[in-house]
């Protein structure tokens, strides 16, 4: 019987350690979310990322040629790998 009591005590200690560890991680992550939300977010509003716009000078014929080539490659792949 002493082995069962020792095992029970060890299991209880292990469970308590697990829950304390999980609680610590939960509290740390919650604090991290609060810090990011309330301290970093105003900085992001004050210094926003620059939005870059890119224009492409690809003609419509080149687009259709690329689409046709991709479609043909897909069809060939599907025929070979049925």
C-alpha angles and dihedrals in degrees: 000000000000090000091058092050092049091047091048091050092048091048091050092050091047092050091048091049090049093051093045090051092048090048091051092050091047091050092047093050091046091051090048091053091049092049093049094046098047104031106029099036095065089051090053090052091048094047107031123185115261113250111225121201119204125197122205123214096200114135122231091248091059091050093052091046091053092047091049091050093049092047091050092049091051092049091050091049092050092049092051096044104047 
